[in-house]
Amino acid sequence: MRRWLARRERLGLTLRELSVETGVPAGTLGHWAWKLRREGAAGETSGGSARFVALVASGAEASAADGRIEIVLPGDRRVIVSGAVDEATLARVMKAVQRC
């Protein structure tokens, strides 16, 4: 599961896409993603390394007012897109960011 979910993250696949590739139900994959995130969060406090990153809304009121979505990445890198961007375009942007 760790290997499949790491591949999902690396390639930016949805749970449904990964389910089609692996034959594992999307619900099962979602459960394992949740479980491994929880273990990763517990590992952070005990010196382990987490593989999942939580997204935290910051300044949501300002972003909603001007229609932007701003994602702050490690190293203070930022991705800013129009709030009106379609899901497919945003997914392509995030896949490209993950390859960097």
C-alpha positions as CSV (number, residue, x, y, z in Angstrom):
1,M,0.0,0.0,0.0
2,R,2.8,2.4,0.9
3,R,4.4,1.9,-2.5
4,W,1.1,2.3,-4.4
5,L,0.2,5.5,-2.5
6,A,3.7,6.9,-2.9
7,R,3.3,6.3,-6.6
8,R,-0.1,8.0,-6.5
9,E,1.4,11.1,-4.9
10,R,4.4,11.2,-7.2
11,L,2.2,11.0,-10.4
12,G,-0.7,13.0,-9.0
13,L,-3.2,10.2,-9.6
14,T,-6.7,10.2,-8.1
15,L,-7.8,7.3,-5.9
16,R,-10.1,6.2,-8.7
17,E,-7.2,6.2,-11.2
18,L,-5.0,4.2,-8.8
19,S,-7.9,1.8,-8.2
20,V,-8.3,1.1,-11.9
21,E,-4.5,0.5,-12.2
22,T,-4.2,-1.8,-9.1
23,G,-7.6,-3.4,-8.9
24,V,-7.9,-2.3,-5.3
25,P,-11.2,-0.6,-4.4
26,A,-10.8,3.2,-4.1
27,G,-12.4,3.1,-0.6
28,T,-9.7,0.7,0.5
29,L,-7.0,2.9,-0.9
30,G,-8.6,5.9,0.8
31,H,-8.6,4.1,4.1
32,W,-5.0,3.2,3.8
33,A,-4.0,6.8,2.8
34,W,-5.8,8.0,5.9
35,K,-4.2,5.4,8.1
36,L,-0.7,6.1,6.8
37,R,-1.2,9.8,7.2
38,R,-2.1,9.3,10.8
39,E,0.9,7.1,11.4
40,G,3.1,9.7,9.7
41,A,1.7,12.5,12.0
42,A,2.5,10.3,15.0
43,G,5.9,9.6,13.6
44,E,6.7,13.3,13.3
45,T,6.4,13.7,17.1
46,S,8.6,10.6,17.6
47,G,11.3,11.5,15.1
48,G,9.9,9.7,12.1
49,S,9.4,11.2,8.7
50,A,5.9,11.8,7.3
51,R,5.1,11.3,3.6
52,F,1.9,13.3,3.5
53,V,1.6,17.1,3.9
54,A,-1.4,18.7,5.4
55,L,-2.8,21.8,3.6
56,V,-3.8,24.5,6.0
57,A,-5.9,27.5,4.9
58,S,-4.4,30.8,5.7
59,G,-6.0,34.1,4.9
60,A,-9.0,32.4,3.4
61,E,-11.1,35.5,3.6
62,A,-8.6,37.5,1.5
63,S,-8.3,34.7,-1.1
64,A,-12.0,34.3,-1.4
65,A,-12.5,38.0,-1.9
66,D,-10.1,38.3,-5.0
67,G,-10.9,34.8,-6.3
68,R,-7.3,33.4,-6.0
69,I,-6.1,30.1,-4.7
70,E,-2.6,30.3,-3.1
71,I,-0.7,27.2,-2.1
72,V,2.5,27.8,-0.1
73,L,5.0,25.0,-0.4
74,P,8.1,24.1,1.6
75,G,10.9,26.6,1.0
76,D,8.3,29.4,0.8
77,R,7.6,28.5,-2.8
78,R,4.0,29.6,-3.9
79,V,1.6,28.5,-6.5
80,I,-1.1,31.1,-7.2
81,V,-4.0,30.4,-9.6
82,S,-7.3,32.0,-10.4
83,G,-10.1,30.8,-8.2
84,A,-12.0,30.1,-11.4
85,V,-9.5,27.6,-12.7
86,D,-11.0,24.2,-13.7
87,E,-10.1,21.1,-11.7
88,A,-8.2,19.5,-14.6
89,T,-5.9,22.5,-15.1
90,L,-5.2,22.7,-11.3
91,A,-4.4,19.0,-11.3
92,R,-1.9,19.5,-14.2
93,V,-0.3,22.4,-12.3
94,M,0.0,20.3,-9.1
95,K,1.5,17.3,-11.0
96,A,4.1,19.7,-12.5
97,V,4.9,21.1,-9.1
98,Q,5.4,17.6,-7.7
99,R,8.0,16.9,-10.4
100,C,10.1,19.9,-9.3
